[in-house]
Amino acid sequence: MALGLAGVVGAVLVTAAPAAAQELSPAEYNTALLASLWLIVAGCLVFLMQAGFALVEAGLTRAKNVGNIMAKNLADMAIGALAFWAVGFGFAFGSDGGSLIGTDAFFLSGMTESFDSGDVLATPSFFFFQVVFAATAVTIASGAMAERTKFSAYLIFSAVMTGFIYPVVVHSFWHGDGLLSDLNIGAARFSDFAGSSIVHSAGGWAALMGAIFLGPRLGKYAPDGTPRAIPGHNVGYAVIGVFILWFGWFGFNAGSELAFDAWVAHAIMTTLLAASAGVLAAGAVIWRKTGAMDVGMAGNGALAGLVSITAGTGTMNFLGAVVTGAIGGVVVVYSILFIERKGVDDPVGAVSVHGVCGVWGTLAVGLFARYDDAFLGRDNAGLFYGGGFDQLLVQAIGVVLIATWVLGTSAILFKVIASTVGLRVSPEEERAGLDVAEHGSPGYGPEPVQVA
């Protein structure tokens, strides 16, 4: 995450003890205040993405599970906020001198309400911006695990993901003194501006483990293993959800500048262009393959473009953003079809959109980077701009490390859950729908009674 705030080098200061009060000039105070305001506004945009995820997931699944989808997304935000406040923020931003995890900042110790130190990153506005990222990381898995997961099991996963698994990734790569914060090869340093891998592929790999441990939905595969389509019940929900996510992503990417400066507009433009290219690319590919332009796949193309540009939104020019988003749109179609053929049932394509395209977006920095994003050295550039292979290689190493951590820890977590409270509902409950089985009533309510 880029640190655009003048005078701040790394997020190590976030949870340190508040600096001694110092006299700020009016200009310095206003700069800090504006940065705090921008973090709050951007955080609100990212908060709204929770509604976008809920609508996309509900639209792409069956009507008998719509209430359960909404309940999981509601829980992700509530549990995520409390778990990240209690322990997750400490693991992510606690200073522990090059460790894998921070341990000295539980319950937001070191936070201050004032700007006397000039350090906006030590204020609740920074926590707010970070906690909505944590909620995003966990809710990615909700769609991949849809229609057959015990609600109680999902709540446990949500708490551990936001309280521990995701924060360790943040500390390792985004924190100024994290173990991998200075991951480099030569002058090239690992760069993930807003989290293609740190947020999205982390959520995507957890989603993959969840889908594998759960197994496919009843009826998803024929006896010979051929996948069957299980259509979602409301494409309108899905498309509206895509637009809400797209809207929120302007805060997700541009807010990661952590200051309101000229690069905010640049990040918004690259975000817009990449998503647009993703829609057209995914729509064209599925149209060519099937003879029809599948609306849900085109929507996933928009999300694929957004995930793909998240790492490079501050490093690429506009052409690089278009190419990155378009390739993401192509990748997501083939990835969804490939994963489905391999027997992994992902009802909304979350593993492909977030996991696979998150990897692509992170690697794309090594190809198309043109500008510094506070992690990428100013003398470094992507392969296609004369930078050689160093940046691409360090990006690939970061991708592998994140995947290894999340796949390993989430596999252990799901194994423990499956062996204790149980992970999957019974076949009878699945057939009836999780709205009734898990929440006591249908999501859309009973059919109206005809009165003579």
C-alpha positions as MATLAB code, in Angstrom:
seq = 'MALGLAGVVGAVLVTAAPAAAQELSPAEYNTALLASLWLIVAGCLVFLMQAGFALVEAGLTRAKNVGNIMAKNLADMAIGALAFWAVGFGFAFGSDGGSLIGTDAFFLSGMTESFDSGDVLATPSFFFFQVVFAATAVTIASGAMAERTKFSAYLIFSAVMTGFIYPVVVHSFWHGDGLLSDLNIGAARFSDFAGSSIVHSAGGWAALMGAIFLGPRLGKYAPDGTPRAIPGHNVGYAVIGVFILWFGWFGFNAGSELAFDAWVAHAIMTTLLAASAGVLAAGAVIWRKTGAMDVGMAGNGALAGLVSITAGTGTMNFLGAVVTGAIGGVVVVYSILFIERKGVDDPVGAVSVHGVCGVWGTLAVGLFARYDDAFLGRDNAGLFYGGGFDQLLVQAIGVVLIATWVLGTSAILFKVIASTVGLRVSPEEERAGLDVAEHGSPGYGPEPVQVA';
ca = [
       0.000    0.000    0.000;
       1.604    3.208   -1.090;
       2.404    5.791    1.558;
       1.817    9.156   -0.090;
       1.740   11.144    3.143;
       4.783   13.408    3.321;
       7.267   12.445    5.995;
       5.885    8.921    6.556;
       8.150    6.049    5.622;
       6.453    2.679    6.158;
       3.515    1.902    8.385;
       5.765    1.014   11.322;
       4.685    4.213   13.023;
       1.037    3.227   13.008;
       0.958    1.489   16.334;
       3.993    2.949   17.995;
       3.410    5.101   21.051;
       2.092    8.529   20.009;
       4.860   10.929   19.200;
       5.438   13.808   21.579;
       3.159   16.720   20.805;
       4.712   19.202   18.435;
       3.560   22.450   16.985;
       2.268   21.978   13.457;
       1.945   24.839   11.052;
      -1.586   25.497    9.762;
      -0.557   24.082    6.387;
       0.797   20.890    7.962;
      -2.300   20.472   10.108;
      -4.598   20.957    7.114;
      -2.594   18.422    5.106;
      -2.985   15.855    7.884;
      -6.675   16.659    8.245;
      -7.253   16.295    4.478;
      -5.434   12.955    4.444;
      -7.587   11.727    7.336;
     -10.760   12.896    5.587;
      -9.746   11.110    2.379;
      -9.099    7.866    4.278;
     -12.566    8.097    5.824;
     -14.257    8.802    2.476;
     -12.311    6.046    0.724;
     -13.037    3.675    3.604;
     -16.764    4.377    3.265;
     -16.556    3.482   -0.426;
     -14.832    0.203    0.428;
     -17.396   -0.445    3.204;
     -20.128   -0.226    0.550;
     -18.387   -3.004   -1.375;
     -19.790   -5.410    1.222;
     -23.238   -4.743   -0.242;
     -21.821   -5.321   -3.712;
     -20.411   -8.694   -2.731;
     -23.732   -9.654   -1.138;
     -25.692   -8.843   -4.298;
     -23.243  -10.535   -6.666;
     -23.237  -13.708   -4.574;
     -27.001  -13.702   -4.089;
     -27.675  -13.097   -7.774;
     -25.396  -15.905   -8.934;
     -26.869  -18.481   -6.528;
     -30.361  -19.876   -5.997;
     -33.284  -18.081   -4.379;
     -33.500  -20.599   -1.528;
     -30.131  -19.362   -0.215;
     -30.419  -15.584   -0.592;
     -30.964  -14.952    3.125;
     -27.938  -17.041    4.027;
     -25.774  -15.091    1.582;
     -26.895  -11.817    3.146;
     -26.323  -13.167    6.671;
     -22.738  -14.200    5.860;
     -21.863  -10.818    4.394;
     -23.422   -9.057    7.353;
     -21.430  -11.264    9.702;
     -18.185  -10.651    7.797;
     -18.377   -6.942    8.448;
     -19.439   -7.234   12.081;
     -17.052  -10.027   13.038;
     -14.287   -8.530   10.909;
     -14.490   -5.162   12.644;
     -14.346   -6.674   16.131;
     -11.679   -9.281   15.369;
      -9.478   -6.774   13.556;
      -9.906   -4.263   16.395;
      -9.135   -6.838   19.082;
      -6.170   -8.663   17.537;
      -5.949   -8.356   13.760;
      -4.690   -4.783   13.645;
      -2.016   -5.675   16.182;
      -0.845   -8.650   14.139;
      -0.872   -6.513   10.985;
       0.738   -3.291   12.212;
       2.339   -4.079   15.559;
       6.062   -3.339   15.455;
       8.204   -6.359   16.221;
      11.408   -5.751   14.340;
      11.254   -7.870   11.204;
       9.009  -10.611   12.569;
       6.320  -12.539   10.743;
       3.617  -10.939   12.896;
       3.317   -7.870   15.079;
       2.305   -8.421   18.689;
       2.440   -5.093   20.509;
      -0.701   -3.270   19.467;
      -3.791   -5.172   20.558;
      -7.017   -3.226   21.034;
      -5.566   -0.330   18.981;
      -2.973    0.631   21.553;
      -0.995    3.635   20.377;
      -3.941    5.205   18.560;
      -4.520    8.913   18.997;
      -7.433   11.160   18.164;
      -5.287   14.195   17.339;
      -2.938   15.244   14.552;
      -0.399   16.820   16.883;
       2.294   14.423   15.698;
       1.375   14.896   12.043;
       1.034   11.101   11.795;
      -2.390   10.403   10.300;
      -1.515    6.701   10.188;
      -1.758    6.609   13.997;
      -5.391    7.754   14.017;
      -8.684    5.827   13.868;
      -9.163    6.941   10.263;
      -6.314    4.631    9.242;
      -7.782    1.746   11.260;
     -11.140    2.300    9.576;
      -9.558    2.161    6.130;
      -7.698   -1.022    7.023;
     -10.596   -2.862    8.644;
     -12.791   -2.603    5.544;
      -9.944   -4.213    3.593;
      -9.928   -7.074    6.087;
     -13.667   -7.566    5.649;
     -13.167   -7.653    1.885;
     -10.516  -10.360    2.157;
     -12.753  -12.687    4.132;
     -16.002  -12.136    2.237;
     -14.346  -13.259   -1.002;
     -14.637  -16.812    0.289;
     -18.356  -16.501    0.968;
     -19.356  -16.959   -2.660;
     -17.101  -19.954   -3.273;
     -18.563  -21.663   -0.194;
     -22.160  -20.750   -0.974;
     -25.228  -22.988   -0.691;
     -23.751  -25.778    1.468;
     -21.783  -24.307    4.393;
     -22.909  -24.389    8.028;
     -23.417  -20.830    9.213;
     -21.676  -21.528   12.526;
     -18.653  -22.932   10.692;
     -18.499  -19.882    8.456;
     -18.515  -17.559   11.481;
     -15.440  -19.323   12.876;
     -13.662  -19.018    9.533;
     -14.549  -15.310    9.300;
     -13.108  -14.576   12.739;
      -9.832  -16.425   12.169;
      -9.363  -15.011    8.676;
      -9.797  -11.382    9.754;
      -8.098  -11.803   13.114;
      -5.030  -13.774   12.087;
      -4.533  -15.228    8.583;
      -5.015  -12.008    6.603;
      -3.277   -9.709    9.160;
      -0.101  -11.807    8.975;
       0.009  -11.247    5.206;
      -0.410   -7.509    5.762;
       2.336   -7.368    8.381;
       4.741   -9.392    6.285;
       4.417   -7.315    3.119;
       2.866   -3.907    3.868;
       4.277   -3.134    7.285;
       7.494   -1.148    7.402;
       9.304   -3.698    9.587;
       7.519   -6.859    8.488;
       9.571   -9.922    7.625;
       9.006   -9.512    3.880;
       8.426   -5.756    3.646;
      11.799   -5.345    1.954;
      11.512   -8.407   -0.284;
      13.790   -7.518   -3.169;
      16.044   -8.729   -5.926;
      18.744   -6.213   -6.650;
      17.043   -2.827   -6.696;
      13.604   -4.317   -7.408;
      11.217   -4.458   -4.422;
       7.935   -6.342   -4.171;
       5.093   -4.019   -5.135;
       1.363   -4.487   -4.508;
      -0.139   -0.999   -4.333;
      -3.631   -1.840   -3.089;
      -3.633   -5.609   -2.695;
      -4.084   -7.764   -5.809;
      -2.269  -10.506   -3.894;
      -2.172   -9.199   -0.328;
      -5.963   -8.798   -0.188;
      -7.562  -10.490   -3.191;
      -5.459  -13.559   -3.825;
      -5.335  -14.110   -0.049;
      -9.133  -14.231   -0.053;
      -9.125  -16.292   -3.241;
      -6.825  -18.996   -1.852;
      -8.928  -19.267    1.299;
     -11.974  -19.569   -0.973;
     -10.281  -22.394   -2.891;
      -9.573  -24.324    0.306;
     -13.134  -23.803    1.491;
     -14.589  -25.094   -1.781;
     -12.277  -28.132   -1.779;
     -13.045  -29.109    1.820;
     -16.788  -28.650    1.287;
     -16.997  -30.532   -1.981;
     -19.435  -29.659   -4.789;
     -23.095  -28.856   -4.358;
     -25.592  -31.680   -4.821;
     -26.281  -32.187   -8.509;
     -23.372  -30.052   -9.719;
     -21.669  -32.980  -11.453;
     -23.115  -35.812  -13.505;
     -22.120  -39.400  -12.638;
     -19.366  -39.233  -15.265;
     -17.974  -36.045  -13.689;
     -19.313  -33.634  -16.295;
     -20.181  -30.293  -14.666;
     -23.794  -29.145  -14.836;
     -24.914  -25.536  -14.830;
     -26.752  -24.384  -11.696;
     -28.050  -20.971  -12.786;
     -28.278  -18.084  -10.371;
     -31.713  -16.719   -9.641;
     -31.291  -12.992  -10.337;
     -28.858  -11.584  -12.879;
     -30.100   -8.097  -11.966;
     -28.761   -8.502   -8.428;
     -25.432   -9.665   -9.835;
     -25.012   -6.710  -12.206;
     -26.052   -4.138   -9.598;
     -23.573   -5.772   -7.243;
     -20.825   -5.434   -9.864;
     -21.553   -1.721  -10.221;
     -21.459   -1.227   -6.440;
     -18.137   -3.058   -6.271;
     -16.794   -1.019   -9.186;
     -17.849    2.180   -7.426;
     -16.285    1.073   -4.150;
     -13.078    0.102   -5.907;
     -12.330    3.762   -6.631;
     -11.891    4.112   -2.876;
     -10.106    0.777   -2.609;
      -7.398    1.712   -5.111;
      -7.196    5.493   -4.886;
      -7.523    5.448   -1.102;
      -4.418    3.291   -0.919;
      -2.376    6.382   -1.746;
      -3.131    7.282    1.908;
      -3.065   10.959    0.999;
      -5.189   13.220   -1.169;
      -2.748   14.181   -3.905;
      -2.369   14.134   -7.682;
      -2.017   10.338   -7.797;
      -5.580    9.851   -6.546;
      -6.986   10.839   -9.943;
      -4.416    8.651  -11.691;
      -5.474    5.621   -9.636;
      -9.147    6.313  -10.348;
      -8.453    6.452  -14.091;
      -6.458    3.228  -14.204;
      -9.192    1.536  -12.151;
     -11.914    2.717  -14.533;
     -10.054    1.687  -17.679;
      -8.974   -1.736  -16.465;
     -12.494   -2.694  -15.374;
     -13.961   -1.535  -18.678;
     -11.410   -3.561  -20.607;
     -12.176   -6.582  -18.436;
     -15.898   -6.410  -19.272;
     -15.292   -6.315  -23.011;
     -12.605   -8.996  -22.983;
     -14.555  -11.494  -20.860;
     -17.756  -10.803  -22.784;
     -16.014  -11.343  -26.125;
     -14.358  -14.586  -25.027;
     -17.496  -16.197  -23.633;
     -19.528  -15.005  -26.631;
     -17.032  -16.627  -28.984;
     -16.920  -19.863  -26.986;
     -20.657  -20.317  -26.445;
     -22.349  -18.177  -29.085;
     -24.009  -16.014  -26.402;
     -22.797  -13.097  -24.328;
     -23.226  -14.378  -20.779;
     -24.048  -11.396  -18.551;
     -22.731  -12.974  -15.375;
     -19.407  -13.763  -17.026;
     -19.134  -10.203  -18.336;
     -19.742   -8.963  -14.796;
     -16.981  -11.220  -13.554;
     -14.842   -9.683  -16.306;
     -15.312   -6.273  -14.705;
     -14.270   -7.673  -11.329;
     -11.328   -9.481  -12.932;
     -10.144   -6.209  -14.439;
     -10.493   -4.486  -11.086;
      -8.566   -7.164   -9.208;
      -5.900   -7.210  -11.920;
      -5.202   -3.463  -11.733;
      -5.249   -3.276   -7.941;
      -1.523   -4.031   -7.612;
      -0.411   -1.742  -10.430;
      -2.923    1.080  -10.255;
      -0.206    3.475   -9.052;
       2.587    2.177  -11.266;
       1.033    1.808  -14.719;
       0.119    4.296  -17.393;
      -3.364    4.213  -18.906;
      -2.421    1.869  -21.753;
      -0.852   -0.558  -19.289;
      -4.061   -0.501  -17.254;
      -6.186   -1.326  -20.314;
      -3.941   -4.225  -21.312;
      -3.788   -5.549  -17.738;
      -7.567   -5.386  -17.338;
      -8.229   -6.985  -20.716;
      -5.903   -9.893  -20.009;
      -7.597  -10.304  -16.640;
     -10.954  -10.533  -18.423;
      -9.652  -13.297  -20.681;
      -7.945  -15.140  -17.833;
     -11.045  -15.215  -15.655;
     -13.170  -16.991  -18.271;
     -10.681  -19.774  -18.885;
      -9.907  -20.073  -15.174;
     -13.575  -20.471  -14.202;
     -14.078  -23.166  -16.832;
     -10.840  -24.953  -15.884;
     -11.544  -24.989  -12.139;
     -15.083  -26.245  -12.752;
     -13.785  -29.098  -14.935;
     -11.360  -30.084  -12.176;
     -14.247  -30.785   -9.799;
     -14.049  -27.628   -7.664;
     -17.493  -26.066   -7.330;
     -17.178  -22.285   -7.021;
     -20.696  -20.905   -7.572;
     -19.618  -17.301   -8.226;
     -16.124  -17.716   -9.675;
     -14.444  -16.167   -6.623;
     -11.278  -18.272   -6.847;
     -10.731  -17.193  -10.446;
     -11.700  -13.539  -10.028;
      -9.735  -12.910   -6.863;
      -7.152  -15.670   -6.577;
      -6.033  -16.196  -10.167;
      -6.527  -12.614  -11.355;
      -4.897  -11.370   -8.156;
      -1.803  -13.327   -9.149;
      -1.959  -11.968  -12.685;
      -2.301   -8.378  -11.458;
       0.702   -8.736   -9.168;
       2.839  -10.210  -11.943;
       1.659   -7.496  -14.337;
       3.549   -4.918  -12.271;
       6.724   -6.683  -13.336;
       5.724   -6.209  -16.964;
       4.029   -2.816  -17.217;
       5.308   -0.692  -14.295;
       6.245    2.865  -15.270;
       6.017    4.903  -12.057;
       7.032    4.684   -8.416;
       4.360    3.663   -5.890;
       6.495    4.083   -2.733;
       7.472    0.403   -2.775;
       8.864    0.270   -6.304;
      12.210    2.037   -6.607;
      12.085    4.998   -8.966;
      14.838    3.506  -11.119;
      12.924    0.261  -11.544;
      10.495   -0.441  -14.348;
       8.607   -3.389  -15.741;
      10.087   -5.745  -18.298;
       8.383   -4.041  -21.238;
       9.853   -0.680  -20.256;
      13.468   -1.771  -20.031;
      13.498   -2.888  -16.406;
      14.645   -6.441  -16.999;
      13.357   -9.501  -15.150;
      14.174   -8.504  -11.560;
      10.823   -6.872  -10.828;
       8.883   -9.714  -12.421;
      10.828  -12.287  -10.428;
      10.370  -10.547   -7.086;
       6.629  -10.244   -7.842;
       6.456  -13.979   -8.511;
       8.213  -14.780   -5.224;
       5.738  -12.624   -3.316;
       2.806  -14.343   -5.016;
       4.108  -17.794   -4.055;
       4.762  -16.817   -0.439;
       1.259  -15.390    0.035;
      -0.355  -18.427   -1.602;
       1.697  -20.826    0.543;
       0.746  -19.095    3.808;
      -2.975  -18.760    3.090;
      -3.437  -22.184    1.505;
      -1.622  -23.840    4.404;
      -3.294  -21.986    7.271;
      -6.786  -22.079    5.773;
      -6.458  -25.810    5.068;
      -5.612  -26.396    8.735;
      -8.501  -24.171    9.802;
     -11.066  -25.932    7.606;
      -9.808  -29.337    8.729;
     -10.242  -28.347   12.366;
     -13.717  -26.924   11.725;
     -14.789  -30.017    9.784;
     -13.545  -32.264   12.606;
     -15.319  -30.331   15.362;
     -18.464  -28.322   14.631;
     -18.716  -29.654   11.078;
     -18.358  -27.695    7.851;
     -21.234  -28.770    5.615;
     -24.974  -28.948    6.142;
     -26.835  -32.223    5.639;
     -28.120  -33.195    2.171;
     -31.694  -32.635    3.353;
     -30.863  -29.115    4.557;
     -29.044  -28.340    1.327;
     -32.016  -29.421   -0.760;
     -34.405  -27.355    1.344;
     -32.149  -24.322    1.139;
     -30.026  -22.697    3.794;
     -32.506  -19.882    4.374;
     -34.911  -22.291    6.046;
     -32.368  -24.750    7.423;
     -29.973  -22.210    8.935;
     -32.108  -19.115    9.511;
     -35.639  -20.397   10.033;
     -37.473  -18.746    7.152;
     -37.217  -18.272    3.382;
     -35.290  -15.228    2.243;
     -38.147  -13.999    0.074;
     -40.932  -14.926    2.479;
     -43.874  -17.246    1.799;
     -46.024  -17.044   -1.299;
     -49.004  -14.701   -0.782;
     -52.236  -16.415    0.193;
     -55.033  -15.992   -2.321;
     -58.146  -14.646   -0.609;
     -61.500  -15.274   -2.255;
];
